[in-house]
Amino acid sequence: RGAADEVTDALASELATLREGQRRFIPMKDLLKGAIFIRFTREEDIPSEILHGLMERMVAQPGVFSCRHIARIIPVDATAPPTVAGLLSIVRPLIAKQMLHSRAARRSAADGDGREEDRGDAPAGSERTPKAAEGAASAGERNAVSTEAGESRGDAKGDETADPVKDVGGRPSEKRGKETEQGDNHEGEVVSTWSCQYTSRGFDTVKKQVVLDLLAEEVGSAYKVNIRESEFSIVVECNP
């Protein structure tokens, strides 16, 4: 072993020591007025999963935890430019990962196998190659949790939930009878429920109905919309 190898080993050891001492959660207070972002430094930490566990613990132990200075907590699993193309780049990977019977899961599996999947009524320009989709998704993913402190509810325009009744092409959504096992189930029965919480602040580039249509197309018919008690809730925050 030469001197160069020893230097490389020393640098690797020092970097490993720094990573071990790095804080798991880092507050970032100056990114947005009235909100605090919390950076997750570990790749295995998923904001939505951690927040779900936190909510379960608070329900199981009432009165133990107090967050009186927090208006609401929003998990941010991925971010993208505030455009339709930006939203497309992150929607499919996120839905495919969490909703295993969705069209997004089926299409992601088809892309991984090198097979071309039928896009159905998807709008022109939405087709992307697997490499382009993966590159856009990885570029858009950032782990953070947005804790909005004392924010006025009047600043937000948009409903918390909505029922998407049309597909991406503007036509009424329809159920597909024969589907693969991972994706819409082959019999077309409903396996779970979902809803969308859309909020826009000082921003009108991406319309609410466009977002709902896009999500409905990727989720598919195996998941029924349930505004009040959905198992899966997709949060879309649009800010300029």
C-alpha positions in Angstrom: 0.0 0.0 0.0 1.2 3.4 -0.9 0.9 6.8 0.6 -2.0 7.6 -1.6 -4.0 4.6 -0.3 -3.4 5.7 3.2 -4.6 9.2 2.5 -7.7 7.8 0.8 -8.5 5.6 3.8 -8.0 8.5 6.2 -10.4 10.7 4.3 -13.0 7.9 4.1 -12.7 7.3 7.8 -13.1 11.0 8.5 -16.2 11.3 6.3 -17.8 8.3 8.0 -17.2 9.9 11.4 -18.8 13.2 10.2 -21.9 11.3 8.9 -22.3 9.5 12.2 -22.3 12.8 14.1 -24.7 14.5 11.7 -28.1 15.4 13.1 -31.0 13.4 11.8 -33.4 16.4 11.5 -32.2 19.9 10.7 -34.6 22.9 11.0 -34.5 25.3 8.1 -36.3 28.5 9.2 -35.6 31.0 6.5 -36.9 29.3 3.3 -40.6 30.5 3.5 -42.2 33.1 5.7 -44.5 31.6 8.3 -43.2 28.1 7.7 -40.4 26.0 9.0 -38.9 23.2 6.8 -37.2 20.3 8.6 -34.6 18.6 6.5 -34.3 14.8 6.8 -30.6 13.8 6.5 -31.2 10.0 6.2 -32.4 8.5 2.9 -34.4 5.8 4.7 -36.5 8.5 6.5 -39.7 9.1 4.6 -41.5 12.3 5.8 -45.1 10.9 5.2 -44.3 7.7 7.0 -42.7 9.4 10.0 -45.6 11.9 10.2 -48.1 9.0 10.1 -46.3 7.3 12.9 -46.3 10.5 14.9 -50.1 10.9 14.4 -50.7 7.3 15.5 -48.7 7.8 18.6 -50.5 11.0 19.5 -53.9 9.2 19.1 -52.7 6.3 21.2 -51.4 8.6 24.0 -53.8 11.6 24.3 -52.6 14.5 26.3 -48.9 13.5 26.3 -47.9 15.5 23.2 -48.6 19.2 22.7 -48.0 21.3 19.6 -50.0 24.5 20.4 -47.8 26.8 18.3 -48.1 24.6 15.1 -51.1 25.2 12.8 -50.5 22.1 10.7 -47.7 19.7 9.6 -47.4 18.8 5.9 -45.1 15.9 4.8 -43.1 16.8 1.7 -41.8 13.5 0.1 -40.8 15.2 -3.2 -40.6 18.6 -4.7 -40.7 19.8 -8.3 -40.9 23.0 -10.4 -44.5 24.5 -10.2 -45.5 23.3 -13.6 -47.5 20.4 -15.0 -44.3 18.8 -16.4 -42.7 19.1 -12.9 -45.7 17.5 -11.3 -45.6 14.6 -13.8 -42.0 14.0 -13.0 -42.7 13.0 -9.3 -46.3 11.8 -9.3 -45.8 8.4 -10.9 -42.9 7.2 -8.7 -44.6 8.3 -5.5 -47.9 6.7 -6.3 -46.3 3.5 -7.6 -44.4 3.2 -4.3 -47.3 3.7 -1.9 -50.3 2.3 -3.9 -49.3 -1.1 -5.3 -52.5 -1.7 -7.2 -52.4 1.7 -9.0 -51.9 2.3 -12.7 -48.7 4.1 -11.8 -47.3 0.9 -10.2 -48.3 -1.2 -13.3 -46.7 1.3 -15.7 -43.5 1.6 -13.6 -43.2 -2.2 -13.6 -43.7 -2.2 -17.4 -41.1 0.5 -17.9 -38.7 -1.5 -15.7 -39.2 -4.6 -17.9 -38.5 -2.6 -21.0 -42.1 -3.0 -22.3 -44.1 -0.1 -23.6 -47.3 0.4 -21.5 -50.5 1.7 -23.0 -51.0 5.2 -21.8 -54.8 5.2 -22.5 -56.2 8.6 -22.6 -53.2 10.4 -21.4 -52.7 13.9 -23.0 -50.2 14.6 -25.7 -46.8 15.3 -24.5 -47.1 13.2 -21.3 -45.3 10.2 -22.7 -41.8 9.9 -21.3 -39.1 7.3 -21.6 -38.1 5.3 -18.5 -34.8 7.0 -18.2 -36.3 10.5 -18.5 -38.9 9.6 -15.9 -36.4 8.2 -13.5 -34.1 11.2 -14.0 -36.8 13.7 -13.5 -38.1 11.9 -10.4 -34.7 11.7 -8.8 -34.0 15.3 -9.6 -37.3 16.3 -8.0 -37.2 14.2 -4.8 -36.2 16.0 -1.7 -37.0 14.9 1.8 -38.4 17.5 4.1 -41.3 18.2 6.4 -43.0 21.6 6.2 -44.2 22.8 9.6 -46.4 25.8 9.1 -46.5 27.9 12.3 -49.4 30.2 12.9 -50.3 30.5 9.2 -53.6 32.1 8.4 -56.1 29.8 6.7 -57.3 32.7 4.6 -54.1 32.8 2.7 -54.8 29.5 1.0 -57.2 29.1 -1.8 -58.5 25.7 -2.8 -60.4 22.8 -1.2 -58.9 20.2 1.1 -60.3 17.4 -0.9 -62.1 16.9 -4.2 -63.6 14.1 -6.2 -61.9 13.7 -9.6 -64.6 12.7 -12.0 -62.7 12.9 -15.3 -59.6 11.3 -16.7 -56.6 13.3 -18.0 -58.1 13.6 -21.4 -61.2 15.3 -20.0 -63.5 12.3 -20.5 -65.3 10.5 -17.7 -63.1 8.0 -15.9 -63.7 4.3 -16.7 -62.7 1.1 -15.0 -60.6 -1.4 -16.9 -61.6 -5.0 -16.7 -58.4 -6.9 -17.3 -55.3 -5.6 -15.5 -52.1 -7.0 -14.3 -51.6 -8.2 -10.8 -49.5 -5.3 -9.8 -51.7 -2.4 -10.9 -55.4 -2.2 -11.3 -56.6 -5.7 -10.2 -57.8 -7.9 -13.0 -61.4 -8.0 -11.8 -61.6 -4.3 -11.3 -62.7 -4.4 -7.7 -61.9 -1.6 -5.3 -59.0 -2.4 -2.9 -58.8 0.9 -1.0 -59.7 4.6 -1.0 -57.9 7.9 -1.7 -58.4 11.7 -1.8 -56.5 14.8 -2.8 -55.7 17.9 -0.8 -54.9 20.7 -3.2 -53.7 24.1 -2.0 -52.5 27.1 -4.1 -51.1 30.3 -2.9 -50.6 33.3 -5.2 -50.2 30.8 -8.1 -52.5 29.9 -11.0 -50.1 28.2 -13.5 -51.4 24.7 -12.6 -55.1 24.5 -12.3 -56.8 22.3 -9.7 -58.8 20.2 -12.1 -55.6 19.5 -14.1 -54.0 18.2 -11.0 -57.0 16.0 -10.1 -57.2 14.6 -13.6 -53.5 13.7 -13.6 -53.8 12.0 -10.2 -56.9 10.1 -11.1 -55.2 8.7 -14.2 -52.2 7.5 -12.3 -54.2 6.1 -9.3 -56.6 4.1 -11.5 -60.0 2.4 -10.7 -58.7 0.1 -8.0 -58.8 3.0 -5.5 -62.1 4.7 -4.9 -62.3 8.4 -4.0 -63.4 9.0 -0.4 -63.2 12.6 0.6 -63.9 12.1 4.4 -62.2 8.9 5.3 -59.6 7.9 2.7 -56.7 5.5 3.4 -54.4 7.4 1.1 -54.3 11.2 0.9 -52.2 12.9 -1.7 -51.2 16.4 -0.7 -50.4 18.9 -3.5 -49.0 22.3 -2.4 -48.5 24.8 -5.3 -46.3 27.8 -4.5 -44.6 30.2 -6.9 
